[in-house]
Amino acid sequence: MELTVEPLKVLIVDDEYLIRNLLRMRIDWEQQGMSIIGEASDAAEALEQVELLRPDIVFTDIYMPKMDGIELSGILMERYPNIKIVVVTGHDEFEYARQSVKLGISDFILKPIRASELLQVTTKLRVAIEQEMGREYELMKLREEMKQSLPYLRERFVNQWLSDVIPEDELQEKARFFGIPISSGEPGLRIAVMEVEVAVPQAKIAAPEVYPHLSEPYHQTHQAQRGPQNQHGQPQLSQHQTEAHPHTAEEIHILLRMVGMKQVQAFYPHDSQTIIVMDPHNRIVVLSLGADTEFADQVQQLQEELQHTLKLEGCEVDVTVGIGQWQSGWGRAFVGYREACRALDYQAFVGKNQVICFEDLVIEGGKRRYHSDAQLLQQLQFYVSVGAGEEAVLLLERMLSVPFSDVSQFRMAAMDVVTECQRAAIEQQLEGEHALNKEAVAAIFTADHLPELKSMLKQHVRTVSDVIQAKRQAKEGNLIDRVMAYLEENIGNAEVGLSSTAAAFYVSSGHLGRLMKKETGQTFVEYMTQLRMRKAETLLKQTDLKGYEIGQQVGIPDPHYFSVLFKKHIGRSMNEYRNVKT
């Protein structure tokens, strides 16, 4: 799609033929990239011509019978806001014409009409119109790109919805934009999260006959590189060849996930009540709006079909599904998604290739059955995320106060806790063993005694919290140092306040206010006022500036307010202070 610029269309409106003809003949309109498409001798005829010809530019005289050019211009600007209007006027009408520019008229030219002035006006108009056309063209391209990106944007919206990061008052509007039929009258929803894991045999990596969906250039490239073949024409890959193409197996994993996604979409053809997306962890999410009818049975059938279909591709594929409980209200989608993810995590205990319902997460045979408490786990994740180790441990003790009858039940609780710690670490962008100490986690899941398990779990929670706290303190301390330097530098700017300073450092006002209170023991306003009063004292001691001049230099331009504030904080008026400063 390219921008093509046609000659700009010009309409001349004047009750005098000679003036219209003079405008025609004064310049080479074609050379200016313009074409005169019509003339009108009065306003009524001009309105008809504009409706019929849709010009880009209208030249109109001011004084015409029945309706003058200013009144005509007002009508044209209201009906056709994109048209550029130039008023043609005499010297005696100059003031009147100049006032018309304020109404939105693009320009005016004086009689007698000179070619140089007309060229200047037309050049300016052409540049303005071309710029507007360019902006419209860019906007049209952006709309087209947005249209092409709509499936991705829709998937991102659904994932944000499931993560509970969209304010409730925006949710319905955005859902309508993406064609998702949710409303306040919806009875509820249920969510399944499906994980597809592929075990690709080394001998099958990069073999096109096994993966026919791969692109032809991909096969040709690897056909030339894969070396010797056996008697059946299949590749014989050495260890060196496998290591030479480290991305091949991952490409196959992605390919088969895409095949799985298409299979799930085909299972629900043209079903507006079912939303299917890929979550940030490359898991397929099936969200069913409406009543909870046979959803679990459908997902069970889908899981079996998907596993069977993907095995036909020549790989061993594990398909495991977690299903959350039915949620009454679309606003609780994040709860259903979280429950489905927790159910999916439980595959560590029951094995892969299962459909696991959240309500069935119960270890049989114990005196007390453990159920994940989403609210407590969310609170635990919050404490760990902000580095509140002691609070996290106290909450953990409360969570572990359940009298577990065997180790297996506690391990289920431990898995929930470890998962929340890992999420907190990832959220705070911890890397390496700080994000997940595999040895510590392995020890937790292999220990045989409850006291030992509880001790290790508490230590794990405290360790992750402490690392996050140390990182946050280093970051916050550096931020406050920079903020203080910024305030010192801008002390004379009366506009500097909490909101503007927070914006300058890309943090929220509330967060900066809390950090200032924590680091200085003062609110932002208290700290800034004290800073200004100290500066004012210095200026009083070292200069002969007047009180109002000092107030301006410390960012308090109101002399009366500055005087009152100074006396309140220093205990003396400025005159008293200056008289005794020596």
VENHU-V384897 format. One record per residue. N is the residue number from 0. RES is the residue in one letter. PHI is phi in radians with two decimals (999 if undefined). Layout:
n->N res->RES phi->PHI
n->N res->RES phi->PHI
//
This chain:
n->0 res->M phi->999
n->1 res->E phi->-2.07
n->2 res->L phi->-1.51
n->3 res->T phi->-1.95
n->4 res->V phi->-1.83
n->5 res->E phi->-1.43
n->6 res->P phi->-1.00
n->7 res->L phi->-1.25
n->8 res->K phi->-1.59
n->9 res->V phi->-2.09
n->10 res->L phi->-2.05
n->11 res->I phi->-1.88
n->12 res->V phi->-2.13
n->13 res->D phi->-2.85
n->14 res->D phi->-1.39
n->15 res->E phi->-1.87
n->16 res->Y phi->-1.06
n->17 res->L phi->-1.07
n->18 res->I phi->-1.17
n->19 res->R phi->-1.07
n->20 res->N phi->-1.18
n->21 res->L phi->-1.11
n->22 res->L phi->-1.07
n->23 res->R phi->-1.10
n->24 res->M phi->-1.59
n->25 res->R phi->-1.15
n->26 res->I phi->-2.33
n->27 res->D phi->-1.51
n->28 res->W phi->-1.10
n->29 res->E phi->-1.11
n->30 res->Q phi->-1.15
n->31 res->Q phi->-1.46
n->32 res->G phi->1.33
n->33 res->M phi->-2.30
n->34 res->S phi->-2.50
n->35 res->I phi->-1.39
n->36 res->I phi->-1.75
n->37 res->G phi->-3.14
n->38 res->E phi->-2.35
n->39 res->A phi->-2.51
n->40 res->S phi->-1.68
n->41 res->D phi->-2.67
n->42 res->A phi->-1.17
n->43 res->A phi->-1.08
n->44 res->E phi->-1.12
n->45 res->A phi->-1.09
n->46 res->L phi->-1.09
n->47 res->E phi->-1.12
n->48 res->Q phi->-1.13
n->49 res->V phi->-1.12
n->50 res->E phi->-1.06
n->51 res->L phi->-1.43
n->52 res->L phi->-1.75
n->53 res->R phi->0.85
n->54 res->P phi->-1.23
n->55 res->D phi->-1.56
n->56 res->I phi->-2.34
n->57 res->V phi->-2.18
n->58 res->F phi->-1.71
n->59 res->T phi->-2.33
n->60 res->D phi->-1.28
n->61 res->I phi->-1.37
n->62 res->Y phi->-1.59
n->63 res->M phi->-2.44
n->64 res->P phi->-1.14
n->65 res->K phi->1.24
n->66 res->M phi->-2.35
n->67 res->D phi->-1.44
n->68 res->G phi->-1.18
n->69 res->I phi->-1.20
n->70 res->E phi->-1.12
n->71 res->L phi->-1.05
n->72 res->S phi->-1.07
n->73 res->G phi->-1.06
n->74 res->I phi->-1.14
n->75 res->L phi->-1.12
n->76 res->M phi->-1.15
n->77 res->E phi->-1.26
n->78 res->R phi->-1.47
n->79 res->Y phi->-2.28
n->80 res->P phi->-1.11
n->81 res->N phi->-1.48
n->82 res->I phi->-1.27
n->83 res->K phi->-1.60
n->84 res->I phi->-2.05
n->85 res->V phi->-2.07
n->86 res->V phi->-1.61
n->87 res->V phi->-1.72
n->88 res->T phi->-2.50
n->89 res->G phi->-1.59
n->90 res->H phi->-1.09
n->91 res->D phi->-1.27
n->92 res->E phi->-1.85
n->93 res->F phi->-1.06
n->94 res->E phi->-1.07
n->95 res->Y phi->-1.07
n->96 res->A phi->-1.18
n->97 res->R phi->-1.13
n->98 res->Q phi->-1.10
n->99 res->S phi->-1.16
n->100 res->V phi->-1.08
n->101 res->K phi->-1.13
n->102 res->L phi->-1.37
n->103 res->G phi->2.08
n->104 res->I phi->-1.19
n->105 res->S phi->-1.19
n->106 res->D phi->-2.91
n->107 res->F phi->-2.57
n->108 res->I phi->-2.28
n->109 res->L phi->-1.69
n->110 res->K phi->-1.51
n->111 res->P phi->-1.22
n->112 res->I phi->-1.33
n->113 res->R phi->-1.79
n->114 res->A phi->-1.05
n->115 res->S phi->-1.09
n->116 res->E phi->-1.19
n->117 res->L phi->-1.12
n->118 res->L phi->-1.12
n->119 res->Q phi->-1.10
n->120 res->V phi->-1.18
n->121 res->T phi->-1.15
n->122 res->T phi->-1.11
n->123 res->K phi->-1.10
n->124 res->L phi->-1.14
n->125 res->R phi->-1.08
n->126 res->V phi->-1.08
n->127 res->A phi->-1.10
n->128 res->I phi->-1.17
n->129 res->E phi->-1.11
n->130 res->Q phi->-1.13
n->131 res->E phi->-1.11
n->132 res->M phi->-1.11
n->133 res->G phi->-1.12
n->134 res->R phi->-1.13
n->135 res->E phi->-1.11
n->136 res->Y phi->-1.14
n->137 res->E phi->-1.11
n->138 res->L phi->-1.14
n->139 res->M phi->-1.14
n->140 res->K phi->-1.13
n->141 res->L phi->-1.10
n->142 res->R phi->-1.10
n->143 res->E phi->-1.15
n->144 res->E phi->-1.12
n->145 res->M phi->-1.11
n->146 res->K phi->-1.07
n->147 res->Q phi->-1.21
n->148 res->S phi->-1.55
n->149 res->L phi->-1.00
n->150 res->P phi->-1.04
n->151 res->Y phi->-1.14
n->152 res->L phi->-1.11
n->153 res->R phi->-1.13
n->154 res->E phi->-1.13
n->155 res->R phi->-1.12
n->156 res->F phi->-1.05
n->157 res->V phi->-1.08
n->158 res->N phi->-1.15
n->159 res->Q phi->-1.16
n->160 res->W phi->-1.07
n->161 res->L phi->-1.19
n->162 res->S phi->-1.60
n->163 res->D phi->1.07
n->164 res->V phi->-1.90
n->165 res->I phi->-1.79
n->166 res->P phi->-0.99
n->167 res->E phi->-1.06
n->168 res->D phi->-1.26
n->169 res->E phi->-1.72
n->170 res->L phi->-1.09
n->171 res->Q phi->-1.12
n->172 res->E phi->-1.08
n->173 res->K phi->-1.18
n->174 res->A phi->-1.09
n->175 res->R phi->-1.10
n->176 res->F phi->-1.06
n->177 res->F phi->-1.59
n->178 res->G phi->1.27
n->179 res->I phi->-1.72
n->180 res->P phi->-1.42
n->181 res->I phi->-1.96
n->182 res->S phi->-2.69
n->183 res->S phi->-1.15
n->184 res->G phi->-1.61
n->185 res->E phi->-1.14
n->186 res->P phi->-1.24
n->187 res->G phi->2.66
n->188 res->L phi->-2.77
n->189 res->R phi->-2.52
n->190 res->I phi->-2.24
n->191 res->A phi->-2.11
n->192 res->V phi->-2.06
n->193 res->M phi->-2.02
n->194 res->E phi->-1.91
n->195 res->V phi->-1.92
n->196 res->E phi->-2.04
n->197 res->V phi->-2.01
n->198 res->A phi->-1.78
n->199 res->V phi->-1.62
n->200 res->P phi->-1.08
n->201 res->Q phi->-1.01
n->202 res->A phi->-1.23
n->203 res->K phi->-1.78
n->204 res->I phi->-1.14
n->205 res->A phi->1.23
n->206 res->A phi->-1.54
n->207 res->P phi->-1.16
n->208 res->E phi->-1.23
n->209 res->V phi->-1.53
n->210 res->Y phi->-2.09
n->211 res->P phi->-1.15
n->212 res->H phi->-1.37
n->213 res->L phi->-1.17
n->214 res->S phi->-1.18
n->215 res->E phi->-1.07
n->216 res->P phi->-1.01
n->217 res->Y phi->-1.08
n->218 res->H phi->-1.15
n->219 res->Q phi->-1.08
n->220 res->T phi->-1.07
n->221 res->H phi->-1.36
n->222 res->Q phi->-1.09
n->223 res->A phi->-1.27
n->224 res->Q phi->-1.76
n->225 res->R phi->-1.40
n->226 res->G phi->1.39
n->227 res->P phi->-1.15
n->228 res->Q phi->-2.18
n->229 res->N phi->-1.47
n->230 res->Q phi->-1.16
n->231 res->H phi->-1.66
n->232 res->G phi->1.41
n->233 res->Q phi->-1.57
n->234 res->P phi->-1.25
n->235 res->Q phi->-1.96
n->236 res->L phi->-1.58
n->237 res->S phi->-1.41
n->238 res->Q phi->-1.07
n->239 res->H phi->-1.10
n->240 res->Q phi->-1.15
n->241 res->T phi->-1.10
n->242 res->E phi->-1.24
n->243 res->A phi->-1.24
n->244 res->H phi->-2.21
n->245 res->P phi->-1.16
n->246 res->H phi->-1.59
n->247 res->T phi->-1.10
n->248 res->A phi->-1.09
n->249 res->E phi->-1.13
n->250 res->E phi->-1.08
n->251 res->I phi->-1.16
n->252 res->H phi->-1.03
n->253 res->I phi->-1.10
n->254 res->L phi->-1.01
n->255 res->L phi->-1.23
n->256 res->R phi->-1.12
n->257 res->M phi->-1.14
n->258 res->V phi->-1.06
n->259 res->G phi->-1.09
n->260 res->M phi->-1.08
n->261 res->K phi->-1.12
n->262 res->Q phi->-1.12
n->263 res->V phi->-1.15
n->264 res->Q phi->-1.11
n->265 res->A phi->-1.21
n->266 res->F phi->-1.25
n->267 res->Y phi->-2.11
n->268 res->P phi->-1.24
n->269 res->H phi->0.95
n->270 res->D phi->-1.80
n->271 res->S phi->-1.25
n->272 res->Q phi->-1.58
n->273 res->T phi->-2.12
n->274 res->I phi->-1.93
n->275 res->I phi->-2.19
n->276 res->V phi->-2.45
n->277 res->M phi->-1.80
n->278 res->D phi->-1.47
n->279 res->P phi->-1.06
n->280 res->H phi->-1.77
n->281 res->N phi->1.05
n->282 res->R phi->-1.89
n->283 res->I phi->-1.47
n->284 res->V phi->-1.92
n->285 res->V phi->-1.98
n->286 res->L phi->-1.98
n->287 res->S phi->-1.83
n->288 res->L phi->-1.50
n->289 res->G phi->1.77
n->290 res->A phi->-1.22
n->291 res->D phi->-1.46
n->292 res->T phi->-2.13
n->293 res->E phi->1.04
n->294 res->F phi->-1.12
n->295 res->A phi->-1.07
n->296 res->D phi->-1.13
n->297 res->Q phi->-1.12
n->298 res->V phi->-1.16
n->299 res->Q phi->-1.06
n->300 res->Q phi->-1.11
n->301 res->L phi->-1.11
n->302 res->Q phi->-1.06
n->303 res->E phi->-1.16
n->304 res->E phi->-1.14
n->305 res->L phi->-1.15
n->306 res->Q phi->-1.08
n->307 res->H phi->-1.16
n->308 res->T phi->-1.11
n->309 res->L phi->-1.24
n->310 res->K phi->-1.15
n->311 res->L phi->-1.15
n->312 res->E phi->-1.33
n->313 res->G phi->1.76
n->314 res->C phi->-2.19
n->315 res->E phi->-1.50
n->316 res->V phi->-2.14
n->317 res->D phi->-1.79
n->318 res->V phi->-2.14
n->319 res->T phi->-2.10
n->320 res->V phi->-2.24
n->321 res->G phi->-1.95
n->322 res->I phi->-2.12
n->323 res->G phi->-1.42
n->324 res->Q phi->-1.30
n->325 res->W phi->-1.15
n->326 res->Q phi->-1.96
n->327 res->S phi->-1.50
n->328 res->G phi->2.13
n->329 res->W phi->-1.17
n->330 res->G phi->-1.22
n->331 res->R phi->-1.78
n->332 res->A phi->-1.03
n->333 res->F phi->-1.12
n->334 res->V phi->-1.19
n->335 res->G phi->-1.09
n->336 res->Y phi->-1.16
n->337 res->R phi->-1.12
n->338 res->E phi->-1.12
n->339 res->A phi->-1.11
n->340 res->C phi->-1.15
n->341 res->R phi->-1.15
n->342 res->A phi->-1.10
n->343 res->L phi->-1.13
n->344 res->D phi->-1.06
n->345 res->Y phi->-1.25
n->346 res->Q phi->-1.04
n->347 res->A phi->-1.05
n->348 res->F phi->-1.80
n->349 res->V phi->-1.78
n->350 res->G phi->1.69
n->351 res->K phi->-1.46
n->352 res->N phi->1.01
n->353 res->Q phi->-2.19
n->354 res->V phi->-1.88
n->355 res->I phi->-1.94
n->356 res->C phi->-1.63
n->357 res->F phi->-1.00
n->358 res->E phi->-1.22
n->359 res->D phi->-1.68
n->360 res->L phi->-1.30
n->361 res->V phi->-2.38
n->362 res->I phi->-1.55
n->363 res->E phi->-1.23
n->364 res->G phi->1.68
n->365 res->G phi->-1.55
n->366 res->K phi->-1.29
n->367 res->R phi->-2.31
n->368 res->R phi->-1.60
n->369 res->Y phi->-1.57
n->370 res->H phi->-2.20
n->371 res->S phi->-1.09
n->372 res->D phi->-1.76
n->373 res->A phi->-1.03
n->374 res->Q phi->-1.19
n->375 res->L phi->-1.16
n->376 res->L phi->-1.15
n->377 res->Q phi->-1.13
n->378 res->Q phi->-1.16
n->379 res->L phi->-1.09
n->380 res->Q phi->-1.06
n->381 res->F phi->-1.10
n->382 res->Y phi->-1.05
n->383 res->V phi->-1.14
n->384 res->S phi->-1.11
n->385 res->V phi->-1.68
n->386 res->G phi->1.35
n->387 res->A phi->-1.51
n->388 res->G phi->-1.11
n->389 res->E phi->-1.14
n->390 res->E phi->-1.09
n->391 res->A phi->-1.12
n->392 res->V phi->-1.17
n->393 res->L phi->-1.08
n->394 res->L phi->-1.14
n->395 res->L phi->-1.09
n->396 res->E phi->-1.05
n->397 res->R phi->-1.13
n->398 res->M phi->-1.17
n->399 res->L phi->-1.60
n->400 res->S phi->-1.32
n->401 res->V phi->-1.09
n->402 res->P phi->-1.32
n->403 res->F phi->-1.07
n->404 res->S phi->-1.59
n->405 res->D phi->-2.66
n->406 res->V phi->-1.16
n->407 res->S phi->-1.08
n->408 res->Q phi->-1.16
n->409 res->F phi->-1.16
n->410 res->R phi->-1.09
n->411 res->M phi->-1.14
n->412 res->A phi->-1.13
n->413 res->A phi->-1.08
n->414 res->M phi->-1.10
n->415 res->D phi->-1.07
n->416 res->V phi->-1.16
n->417 res->V phi->-1.07
n->418 res->T phi->-1.07
n->419 res->E phi->-1.17
n->420 res->C phi->-1.11
n->421 res->Q phi->-1.15
n->422 res->R phi->-1.10
n->423 res->A phi->-1.10
n->424 res->A phi->-1.14
n->425 res->I phi->-1.16
n->426 res->E phi->-1.05
n->427 res->Q phi->-1.57
n->428 res->Q phi->1.07
n->429 res->L phi->-1.36
n->430 res->E phi->-2.11
n->431 res->G phi->1.10
n->432 res->E phi->-1.25
n->433 res->H phi->-1.19
n->434 res->A phi->-1.26
n->435 res->L phi->-2.75
n->436 res->N phi->-1.40
n->437 res->K phi->-1.07
n->438 res->E phi->-1.15
n->439 res->A phi->-1.13
n->440 res->V phi->-1.15
n->441 res->A phi->-1.07
n->442 res->A phi->-1.13
n->443 res->I phi->-1.09
n->444 res->F phi->-1.45
n->445 res->T phi->-1.99
n->446 res->A phi->-1.16
n->447 res->D phi->-1.90
n->448 res->H phi->-2.06
n->449 res->L phi->-1.05
n->450 res->P phi->-1.00
n->451 res->E phi->-1.14
n->452 res->L phi->-1.07
n->453 res->K phi->-1.09
n->454 res->S phi->-1.09
n->455 res->M phi->-1.16
n->456 res->L phi->-1.18
n->457 res->K phi->-1.09
n->458 res->Q phi->-1.12
n->459 res->H phi->-1.13
n->460 res->V phi->-1.08
n->461 res->R phi->-1.15
n->462 res->T phi->-1.10
n->463 res->V phi->-1.10
n->464 res->S phi->-1.07
n->465 res->D phi->-1.14
n->466 res->V phi->-1.13
n->467 res->I phi->-1.13
n->468 res->Q phi->-1.09
n->469 res->A phi->-1.09
n->470 res->K phi->-1.15
n->471 res->R phi->-1.14
n->472 res->Q phi->-1.10
n->473 res->A phi->-1.10
n->474 res->K phi->-1.20
n->475 res->E phi->-1.21
n->476 res->G phi->-1.07
n->477 res->N phi->-1.11
n->478 res->L phi->-1.11
n->479 res->I phi->-1.12
n->480 res->D phi->-1.04
n->481 res->R phi->-1.19
n->482 res->V phi->-1.13
n->483 res->M phi->-1.08
n->484 res->A phi->-1.10
n->485 res->Y phi->-1.09
n->486 res->L phi->-1.15
n->487 res->E phi->-1.04
n->488 res->E phi->-1.22
n->489 res->N phi->-1.92
n->490 res->I phi->-1.06
n->491 res->G phi->-1.43
n->492 res->N phi->-1.58
n->493 res->A phi->-1.17
n->494 res->E phi->-1.43
n->495 res->V phi->-1.24
n->496 res->G phi->-2.58
n->497 res->L phi->-1.07
n->498 res->S phi->-1.13
n->499 res->S phi->-1.16
n->500 res->T phi->-1.19
n->501 res->A phi->-1.05
n->502 res->A phi->-1.12
n->503 res->A phi->-1.13
n->504 res->F phi->-1.91
n->505 res->Y phi->1.00
n->506 res->V phi->-2.26
n->507 res->S phi->-1.37
n->508 res->S phi->-1.08
n->509 res->G phi->-1.07
n->510 res->H phi->-1.12
n->511 res->L phi->-1.14
n->512 res->G phi->-1.06
n->513 res->R phi->-1.15
n->514 res->L phi->-1.12
n->515 res->M phi->-1.08
n->516 res->K phi->-1.11
n->517 res->K phi->-1.20
n->518 res->E phi->-1.45
n->519 res->T phi->-1.95
n->520 res->G phi->1.36
n->521 res->Q phi->-2.22
n->522 res->T phi->-1.25
n->523 res->F phi->-1.02
n->524 res->V phi->-1.12
n->525 res->E phi->-1.08
n->526 res->Y phi->-1.13
n->527 res->M phi->-1.16
n->528 res->T phi->-1.11
n->529 res->Q phi->-1.07
n->530 res->L phi->-1.06
n->531 res->R phi->-1.22
n->532 res->M phi->-1.18
n->533 res->R phi->-1.11
n->534 res->K phi->-1.13
n->535 res->A phi->-1.10
n->536 res->E phi->-1.01
n->537 res->T phi->-1.05
n->538 res->L phi->-1.15
n->539 res->L phi->-1.11
n->540 res->K phi->-1.29
n->541 res->Q phi->-1.81
n->542 res->T phi->-2.33
n->543 res->D phi->-1.87
n->544 res->L phi->-1.07
n->545 res->K phi->-1.30
n->546 res->G phi->-1.01
n->547 res->Y phi->-1.20
n->548 res->E phi->-1.22
n->549 res->I phi->-1.12
n->550 res->G phi->-1.01
n->551 res->Q phi->-1.13
n->552 res->Q phi->-1.25
n->553 res->V phi->-1.82
n->554 res->G phi->1.47
n->555 res->I phi->-2.22
n->556 res->P phi->-1.29
n->557 res->D phi->-1.36
n->558 res->P phi->-1.05
n->559 res->H phi->-1.13
n->560 res->Y phi->-1.10
n->561 res->F phi->-1.10
n->562 res->S phi->-1.10
n->563 res->V phi->-1.12
n->564 res->L phi->-1.13
n->565 res->F phi->-1.09
n->566 res->K phi->-1.13
n->567 res->K phi->-1.12
n->568 res->H phi->-1.55
n->569 res->I phi->-1.66
n->570 res->G phi->1.64
n->571 res->R phi->-2.45
n->572 res->S phi->-1.25
n->573 res->M phi->-1.11
n->574 res->N phi->-1.13
n->575 res->E phi->-1.09
n->576 res->Y phi->-1.10
n->577 res->R phi->-1.22
n->578 res->N phi->-1.20
n->579 res->V phi->-1.93
n->580 res->K phi->-1.16
n->581 res->T phi->-1.52
//
